[in-house]
Amino acid sequence: MTTICDSVADAVAEIDHGSTVLVSGFGMAGIPAQLIDALLDQGAANLTIVSNNAGNGDTGLAALLAKGRVRKVICSFPRQHDSWVFDGLYRAGKVELEVVPQGTLAERIRAAGAGIGAFYTPTGVGTLLAERKEVRELDGRLHVLEHPLPGDVALVGAYVADRMGNVVYRKTARNFGPVMATAARTTIVQVDRVVDTGRLDPETIVTPSIFIDRVVAVGPPA
């Protein structure tokens, strides 16, 4: 049963130290910014963060990194022009990094949600990313074995939810949200608003409420 939370603080209150946290978003699109800020205030540490990026500027994931709350980052795109926080911590040996090709990252998370034990992909064969992994030839092409990537918690940015917890995303902000929502033991979603059950067009619902544990409305982005 989905809980509609009164505040982002309530939504993240039970996240434990040492959790693996899946965080949706591609650049800033679909980032659950208010939930990340609430996690920063909540104080959980020794976290493993799974996201496409390793934070931008000094806010959001970058702020979580700067406060020393993150032990490891698993992502596909750790460096860009404004990822100076992660870059500095990594060079100082203060954060671990696992780089996963973007499609493989999405599929590993999807596999966790779908109950798939492992899968083979040609991506990464012959590179450092395939070191110490099983490689098998399938139909004349080498493939590397990849394993599911589940989370203890998923923090997802979406658009609208109803009071049952059915979720609608907005355009490209959907990105990793649907697969992360299925792959965590606890899924927490921030939306612009919550509407009465029955107000959403069923054809627009991407993540049904069965995957959602908590929803919090944060209003439209500034």
C-alpha positions, 0 to 999 in steps of 0.5 A: 500500500502506497503512503502519501507523505506530508514532507520529503523528510518523512519520505526518506526518514527510514533510509539506513546507513550503508544503503544502496540508493538508485537515483533517477535522472539524466543530467538534471531531467528526472532528478529527484532533487528535493528527495536528495536534499532531504537525504542530505538532511537526514544524515544517512552515510556510507551510501552506494549511489547508482545513477547515470551521472556522478552529480553536477555543480555543488547541489544534489548528488554533488552535495551528498558527495561533498558531505562525505555520505557516499562510499561508492558511485556506480554510474555510466558518466562520472565526469563532465565539465561541472562534476568537480566534486566527484572528480576531486574526491575520486582523485583523493581516493575518498570515493569508489567508482564502478563505471557501467556502460549506459545501456548495460546500467539500465539493463542491469537495473531492469534485470533486478526488477524483472527477476533475471539472474544475469544476462550476456551483452557484447558491450564492453568486451575487450575493454577494462570493463570486462575484466574478471567477468565471464566472456562467452561466444554467442552466435559468433560474437563475444559477450560479457556476463552482467549481473542484476543491480538492485537497490535498497531504496530508489529515489525517483523523480516523476510528474504526477501520481494518484493517491494509490501511487500510480505514477506518470512521468513527463517526457524525457524526465522518465529516463531511468525512473521506471526501471529503478522503481521496480528494482528497489525494496523501497521506492520513493517518488517525488511528483509535482502533485498528487491527484485523486484516484481515477483522475489519471488517464490509465493509458498514461500511467507508466509505473503502477502503484504496486511498485511504489511505497511512498509518494510526496508532492513537491510542487512544480520545479522553479 
